Amino acid sequence: MPLTDIAIKKARPEAKAYKLADAGGLYLYVTPAGGKSWRWKYQIDGKENQMTFGLYPDVSLAEARELRDAARKQKNKGVDPMAERKTAKLVRRVAAENSFSTVGKAWFTQWKGDRNARHADYTLRRLETNVFPELGARPVSEIQTLELVAMTKKIADRGALDIAKRSFQTCSQIFRYAIAHGLATRNPAADIKPSDILVTRKKKNFARIDARELPELLRHIEAYQGAATTRIAMKLMALTFVRTSELIGARWTEIDFDNAEWRIPAHRMKMKTEHIVPLAPQAMEVLRTLQIVSGHSKLLFPGERDHEKPMSNNTILGALKRMGYQGRMTGHGFRGIASTVLHEQGFEHEHIELQLAHTERKSVSAAYNHAKYLEQRRVLMSHWARYLQASLVGQVLRPDFRRAA
């Protein structure tokens, strides 16, 4: 006679374990300790076997019967349901061991080879910051195209289009590695291109070198043979990544040496709101040197002929040209390099955008706070200054360097 829920609930433990039969080989196994588990007895290839379906009441009578029926269908097709379960469990374990982050790190170890250490460090940082938090725990063989698209769009929504594109391309390489090593059967990135999912924004393009070329540029600036004020202007622009017009129009009254801040008044800003630039110790050192060089002018960078007017807008561009960077780098280019590097090194997009003075000031936010996230931006600017300092001598700034800020 088939079991009922009432009979199961009334079943009490006895000195020895016993069975309460249902139908079709399904029974409830009751232990002396009072545990109740579902088991199913079946025969395949002339041999008797059994499966467990879980504990009661976690698995109800109705659910146990459904599991029995599903297992019987497998048996009727000539498949041993117990062996199939073990195989599925093994597949899941292997898949879990081959998570995207595990495979990604294995790919990176092989890929980095003799590549430039700084470039390799950027690539790993990009994965750890943008990709692994989204896909890292997923088995590499189970990731679908839509998951990859969602991850890419999430990065792009921060305004980091270049990082989104590069992250997508790196993921594709990792999937190819997984296929080559028998850890996946297809590449979910193969059927689409970044341009299929990323919106191209029209903007004015300023020539700039790749971040990998920055150390060489910094050394050229240190060795620049032109006017000392021009060399210092380029160093300060690299350290603060302000716009060229904001740099050359700077006045000493804007520099707060006590609080290590440069407060650019609203009338000199593109967004027409005051902008605070936290000054790292390296920037403060440059400014103190500049005080000696620029004399008694009210301007940080007075013109050569008329000291009441700022240096020409083309001064820095001309210096870059003389150093061999014509068509490859502009003063504005330092902003792009800083944005790319700081994003890749894990700093918050909003903090970077605020420091770049990119944040949109809408009418509803008339009370825009120019000091928003100021402490976080101090850490950011301090890290950036140390990054430049390390780059100058050919060192790579590691993630723990940032946490020391």
Buried (B, 14 or more C-beta within 10 A) or exposed (E): EEBEEEBBEEBEBEEEEBEBEBEBBBBBBBEEEEEBBBBBBBEBEEEEBEBBBBEBEEBBBEBBBEBBEEBBEBBEEEEBBBEEBEEEEEEEEEBEEBBBBBBBBBBBEEBBEEEEEBEBBBBBBBBBBBBBEBBBEBBBBBBEBEBBBEBBBBBBEBBBBBBBBBBBEBBBBBBBBBBEBEBBEBBBBEEBEBEEBBEEEEEEEBBBBEBEBBBBBBBBBEEBEEBEBBBBBBBBBBBBBBBBBBBBBBBBEBBEEEEBBBBBBEEBBEBEBBBBBBBBEBBBBBBEBBEEEBEEBEBBBBBEEEBEEBBBEEBBBEBBBBBEBEEBBBBBBBBBBBBBBBBBBBBBBBBBBBBBBBBEEEEEEEEBEBEEBBEBBBBBBBBBBBBBBBBBEEBBBEEEBBEEE
